[in-house]
Amino acid sequence: MSRPLVKVCGMTRMEDVNLCMELGVDLLGFIFHPSSPRNVDPAFAASVKTGKIVKVGVFVKQTAEEVREIMDYCGLHAAQLHGGQDMAFCEEVGPDRVIRTFWPDTYSSVEALARDLDNYSEVCGHFLLDAGEKGQGGTGQSIDFDMLQHLEIQTPWFLAGGIGPHNINAALAVNPPGLDINSGVEGEAGMKDEIKLRMVFDRLAKVK
């Protein structure tokens, strides 16, 4: 097992951005959803210069045109579609730039989830498997890791769902290509906890 890619989402403060960059994060996520406590103005995301670190925008209710406009303005490399957007929407944004979210808990079986993932494989660069339901995120809920043990996914994917020091070992046991970390490393919504973040990265440093 090699160390998964690490995306830390819900960036709202430059001090958190700088800490993540220091720790060696691979992707940083900025949420553009007014009802989220982690919602940010595009101007903030545009001001963040990350070098080689990938900048991701999280979108729920925007049109595909709005997504593309915000991506261009903010210098985003990828769009995480978190509202159950259809395949045509993914194609319009650009398959190579799309991280499309799925919620395993909403499927009746592993087979049903696998069919949906297969259908979207040609219009998404990556998948993200999250806890809860469509449009939610950062709830602190953990996904059913055991369910994913029986799932074969060909498209690169991220595992999300309340990942933090308390369950990082269980998350790694699924052998995900990527981890999406947010609420599990916060003191309060939108504010990352330095101790929790360092604990997670200390654990990841032991993965060879």
Residue pairs with C-beta under 8 A, 6 or more apart in sequence:
1 172
1 175
1 207
1 208
2 207
2 208
3 204
3 205
3 207
3 208
4 159
4 172
4 176
4 177
4 178
4 179
4 204
4 207
5 26
5 27
5 158
5 177
5 178
5 179
6 24
6 25
6 26
6 27
6 178
6 179
6 181
6 201
6 204
7 25
7 26
7 27
7 28
7 29
7 54
7 56
7 158
7 178
7 179
7 180
7 181
8 16
8 20
8 25
8 27
8 28
8 29
8 181
8 182
8 185
8 192
8 197
9 28
9 29
9 31
9 38
9 56
9 58
9 80
9 137
9 138
9 160
9 180
9 181
9 182
10 29
10 31
10 38
10 138
10 182
10 183
10 186
10 189
10 190
10 192
11 17
11 20
11 28
11 29
11 30
11 38
11 40
11 45
11 48
12 38
12 40
12 44
12 190
12 191
13 190
13 191
13 192
14 48
16 191
16 192
17 28
17 48
17 50
19 192
19 194
19 197
20 28
20 192
20 197
21 28
21 50
21 51
21 53
23 197
23 198
23 201
24 201
25 53
26 53
26 54
26 178
27 53
27 54
27 55
27 56
27 78
27 178
28 48
28 50
28 53
28 54
28 55
28 56
29 56
29 57
29 58
29 80
29 180
29 182
30 40
30 44
30 45
30 48
30 55
30 56
30 57
30 58
30 74
30 76
31 38
31 39
31 40
31 57
31 58
31 137
31 138
32 39
32 40
32 42
32 45
32 57
32 58
32 59
32 60
32 62
32 70
33 39
33 58
33 59
33 60
33 61
33 82
36 137
36 138
37 138
37 189
37 190
38 138
38 182
38 189
38 190
42 70
42 73
42 74
45 55
45 57
45 74
45 75
45 76
46 73
46 74
46 75
48 55
54 77
54 78
55 74
55 75
55 76
55 77
55 78
56 76
56 77
56 78
56 79
56 80
56 99
57 67
57 70
57 71
57 74
57 76
57 78
57 79
57 80
58 80
58 82
58 137
59 66
59 67
59 70
59 79
59 80
59 81
59 82
59 83
60 82
60 83
60 135
61 83
62 70
64 85
64 89
64 92
64 93
65 92
67 79
67 81
67 93
68 92
68 93
68 94
70 76
71 79
71 97
77 97
78 97
78 98
78 99
78 125
78 126
79 93
79 97
79 98
79 99
80 99
80 100
80 101
80 128
81 89
81 90
81 93
81 98
81 99
81 100
81 101
82 101
82 130
82 135
82 137
83 134
83 135
84 101
84 134
84 135
85 100
87 119
87 120
87 123
90 98
90 100
90 120
90 123
90 124
91 123
95 122
95 123
95 124
95 125
96 125
97 125
98 123
98 124
98 125
98 126
99 124
99 125
99 126
99 127
99 128
99 158
100 120
100 123
100 124
100 126
100 127
100 128
101 127
101 128
101 129
101 130
101 137
101 160
102 113
102 116
102 117
102 127
102 128
102 129
102 130
103 129
103 130
103 131
103 132
103 133
103 134
103 136
104 110
104 113
104 129
104 143
104 144
104 147
104 148
105 131
105 132
105 133
105 143
105 144
106 133
106 134
107 113
107 116
110 147
110 150
110 151
113 151
114 151
114 152
114 153
117 127
117 153
117 155
120 127
120 155
121 154
121 155
124 155
125 155
125 156
126 155
126 156
126 157
126 158
126 178
127 153
127 155
127 156
127 157
127 158
128 157
128 158
128 159
128 160
128 180
129 143
129 148
129 157
129 158
129 159
129 160
129 161
130 136
130 137
130 143
130 160
130 161
130 180
131 139
131 141
131 142
131 143
131 160
131 161
131 162
132 139
132 141
132 161
137 160
137 182
138 182
138 183
138 189
139 162
139 183
140 162
140 183
140 184
141 161
141 162
142 161
142 162
142 163
142 167
143 159
143 160
143 161
143 162
145 167
145 170
145 171
145 173
145 174
148 159
148 174
148 176
149 174
156 177
156 178
157 176
157 177
157 178
158 176
158 177
158 178
158 179
158 180
159 171
159 174
159 176
159 178
159 179
159 180
160 179
160 180
160 181
160 182
162 183
162 184
163 171
163 179
163 180
163 181
163 182
163 184
163 185
163 200
164 181
164 183
164 184
164 185
164 196
164 199
164 200
165 184
165 185
165 196
165 199
165 200
165 203
166 184
167 184
168 199
168 200
168 203
168 204
169 203
171 179
172 203
172 207
181 197
181 200
183 189
184 196
184 200
185 192
185 193
185 196
185 197
185 200
186 192
186 193
186 196
187 193
187 196
